[in-house]
Amino acid sequence: MRRPLFLEGEAGVGKTELAKALAQAWDAQLIRLQCYEGLGVAEAAYEWNAARQLMEIRLAEAAHVTDRDAMARDLYRRDMLIERPLLQALTQPKPPVLLIDELDRADEPFEAYLLELLAEYQITIPELGTVKAMFPPVVVITSNRTREIRDALKRRCLYHWMPFPDAARELEIVRRRAPAAAASVCAQAVAFVQRLRAVELYKLPGVAETVDWVNALTALNAVSLAPDAVRDTLGVLLKYQEDVERVQEGEAERILSELKAADPIR
């Protein structure tokens, strides 16, 4: 449908990985714009090569050029532009995947700037004109929902909420991302994390944390989720001290007991 895909979901559910997987599956270039507070056009779309423009002015002065209008036009030629991710995505010889990551971290005025790009796959440069994509990119926008994105932008996109994966899908991901880990550790870690996400925490562990945790357990030569191994590696899984303390104070023991009851052989 040639419409941007707008993904929302908790941090760590795999929104960014989805864009990477699309690029890999289609053998397309991945162009990533990481959003942050204060992001502007110069960092996101384009900027003029000021150093080269100054050099052109010095050369024109040395050559005693008198046609200032012509000189001004020469300063804003196409080859004077420095392309940033948004403009790069419009000028590729084959459609790339453009990932606008964590848009909710950018300021609201930046959303308004994106509307032309998302609707027409073009960028208007006041000094030069409009640059329109010959081969429109596949656009993926992600948001962790730290703030609401305006309706004007959402209307231009197809919306999808990404939940945490179920146990079977998460186990498949972990096995692919941590191939050296024992099968028992992968299965027990995923079961533990699935139950842990039902606990009220400041930050629920994402899939990336599950993979890191399995790798940490493997590095410690763990063959099962022993209480000591869980306690020693909680900092890999959880990112707030309050969450670590809460899990250490009883949640870990409760979850391990549930896992043991569900699989007495373990």
C-alpha positions, -999 to +999 in steps of 0.1 A: +000+000+000+031+023+001+021+036+035+045+041+065+041+015+093+038+031+127+047+007+155+040+013+192+048-009+221+069-013+253+106-008+250+123-041+241+095-059+223+114-059+190+101-028+170+135-018+158+144-054+150+113-057+128+127-029+106+161-046+105+144-079+096+125-063+067+157-048+053+174-082+055+145-101+040+142-077+011+179-073+006+174-035+010+196-009+026+185+001+061+187+039+067+181+047+104+172+080+120+175+078+158+153+105+173+161+126+203+151+158+219+162+188+199+165+169+166+162+192+137+163+194+099+201+197+097+205+164+115+175+146+101+171+157+065+199+179+050+222+208+055+242+230+032+279+224+030+289+257+045+327+251+042+323+244+005+301+274+000+326+296+017+353+282-006+331+290-037+327+326-025+365+330-020+371+316-055+345+338-070+360+369-053+395+359-066+381+355-101+364+390-098+329+375-105+305+404-107+272+385-113+261+381-077+228+365-086+246+337-105+271+333-077+242+330-052+226+303-074+258+284-075+260+283-037+227+264-036+234+237-062+223+201-056+259+190-051+262+215-022+238+195-001+249+172+027+223+144+028+211+132+061+189+101+066+156+114+055+169+128+022+192+098+017+161+076+018+146+095-012+177+094-034+186+057-034+186+037-067+164+011-051+138+014-023+155+013+011+140+007+045+138+040+064+136+035+102+125+065+121+133+052+156+117+063+188+098+093+173+083+100+207+117+113+219+117+140+193+100+174+197+065+179+184+075+204+157+096+176+141+064+156+136+050+184+115+081+184+093+077+147+086+041+151+072+052+160+037+077+131+036+052+105+049+024+116+026+042+124-007+077+108-002+093+142-009+111+170+009+109+206+000+142+225+002+134+263+001+166+272-018+165+244-042+129+231-047+113+197-041+132+164-040+108+136-047+117+099-044+118+080-077+117+048-056+097+055-024+113+039+007+096+015+030+091+036+062+089+021+097+083+045+126+086+033+162+074+048+194+077+037+230+047+059+238+066+082+263+043+108+248+014+108+224+021+112+187-002+136+169-031+123+148-019+142+117+011+119+116-008+087+125-034+093+098-006+089+072+005+056+086-007+020+091-008+014+129+003-017+147+007-023+185+035-047+193+030-067+225+055-088+242+058-121+224+042-153+238+065-179+253+068-200+222+079-170+200+102-156+226+119-190+231+124-192+193+140-158+193+163-166+223+175-198+206+183-179+175+201-151+193+219-173+219+228-205+200+255-215+225+230-216+254+217-249+267+182-257+257+171-261+294+185-226+303+166-210+273+133-227+282+136-219+320+147-183+314+119-176+290+093-191+314+108-170+342+106-138+322+071-145+310+059-147+347+080-118+357+062-095+333+030-100+354+048-083+383+044-046+387+078-032+379+092+002+368+105-014+336+094-048+324+122-068+308+121-069+270+131-096+246+166-081+243+170-084+281+159-121+280+186-128+253+212-109+273+202-128+305+205-162+288+240-152+274+250-141+309+238-174+325+257-193+298+289-173+305+286-184+341+282-220+330+247-223+344+227-253+334+195-244+352+179-214+370+194-220+404+185-192+429+221-181+432+224-178+394+193-157+393+204-134+421+238-128+406+225-119+372+194-099+379+212-067+369+213-080+333+175-085+333+163-055+353+175-019+350+161-003+382+174-010+416+139-009+430+129-037+406+160-057+415+152-054+452+116-063+448+125-095+428+152-104+453+128-100+482+105-128+472+093-126+436+122-146+423+117-174+448+080-174+441+085-177+403+112-204+407+088-224+429+061-221+403+085-233+376+096-262+397+059-272+404+051-270+367+081-292+359+091-314+389+120-330+369+138-296+368 
